[in-house]
Amino acid sequence: MSASPKAGSAAPGELPPRNRSWFGLFVPAILVFALLIALGTWQIERKAWKENLIASLTERLAAPAKELPPQADWPKLDRARDEYSRVKFEATFDNGREAFVFAAPSAFRPDAEGPGYWVFTPARLNASGIVMVNRGFVPDGRQDPKSRSEGELAGPIEITGAMRWAGDRHWFTPNDNPAHNLWFTADTGSMAAVKGLESAGNLVAPFYVEQEAPAPPGGLPQPGRLKVALPDNHLQYALTWYGLAAILAGVFGVWTFTSRRQ
């Protein structure tokens, strides 16, 4: 009589059974564990960066307003050093050349709610110097200056606000529509070119000013002082990544122990 195949052995014509070894998954597990730890550590570093940023912006926005830098110093300004510095200056609004920027939710202007637009208006310092000023928020349907004529200030006025630089454009930012006087980022260089401000020897500032004061009669456009309300969820994210790393280590350890006993 022929001997029957032993338990666990392969039948004729079949491949022998493969035993899964914990050691074969050790290297992938270590790589994933290291990645999770790296992501958690990166979030801790981001948390420190965000806290320093919030502290720096809070300090700048709380400082007294200083005189606007003279035109000769404009090329020397540095965005990292000078953005959000509060300034004051006297200028005359060129109300006929307003531009509108779609008002996406802003961490710096939580008081501006609902669909609407930021009103950017050229402010003439003298015969040649021009600063674009974000005069504030108008709700949808109030773009027409005739609907807020009392807010179209004339004559030299004292403006107080914070210096800002043009907004960054992202992958999903819609294209601007100058033909309809609509922008989706605060691209003041584009606005100045479309409005013809760079002609006739005008010097347009490389920054713009977020107006705080004065508040116009009628309340529109609605200016406001910037507030630092940046989200800081990095500790939560870090704990999530570290937690996943701990779960991976625990599960792999138990599975390894069980596999070796078997």
Steps between C-alpha positions, in 0.01 A plus 500: 500500500627847422557734794250783535645852488595645837294782647628834378687351204411586144295258295649378173497780244436772759739767629612458861315722750669831590533599861465877552795624701490807723852579384383557143281791616752645742666742255170640356365542854812688606474729195135583569575552870785738415275691259230545765754620756645743244155641423428549870834672555438725199169608654676583826743718305208662317336571834811688620512692172129589521530620860795723410308637200192577711712672765682708236182607320323579827789724601504684167125555490498627859778754443415869445468606137813660354539736208485327162853432368606763245492406134879484483494214753231292328750280306676420831191366674499132587178302517617267778608795714246770416169329420222576751682808630248774578542829314326833459509750216300772327368429150213560262291209373463458125145364536445467127759218481372259764568129455323211668652187652274208583483481880590145599481424876792671673667406829596867535154649439246276676263798515446486122234232452293380209562530126660826397808681378799700618515847347851592386542870423812690388607761755712783361769622738622781274548568132660158433476268802207254516410239762222250441270491804261224593227728629298211637210266439180554304231230486394352169271744321670813635788515254348796314638818659160662446356263761746633760576848372542646851802272549687635196728732697644800317797720576815419700427277798712338771513123440610246760555136421735203470743435217435185296650342190323344202323173576630165378322322219426128549404216268128545556495881494273615213646723234452872554244676283621857447232554233243478780727679750531182707810338651534186712829593665629834618721538191547875530761501224243366254239747626741791457581393145134452401401834653784682324664609824852418387487747211606864512790429734292386797682295763270230636598352835601130500266449797143595580338619822210334686304803617396522867392861508323722430162329489303650209154652540240231442741227607596378153756394405541345846859543622630312800809438703671171422487230767725196525270198500719243326405136569755300701404132483853364464514334843182307417649389169828400670318289759306331219818399316674388819188306600495316168868415545428359847209292367717366219774404745252330732323304230825391338644398837201284587493342154876430517471339843211281384675401176820397680309285748325322214 
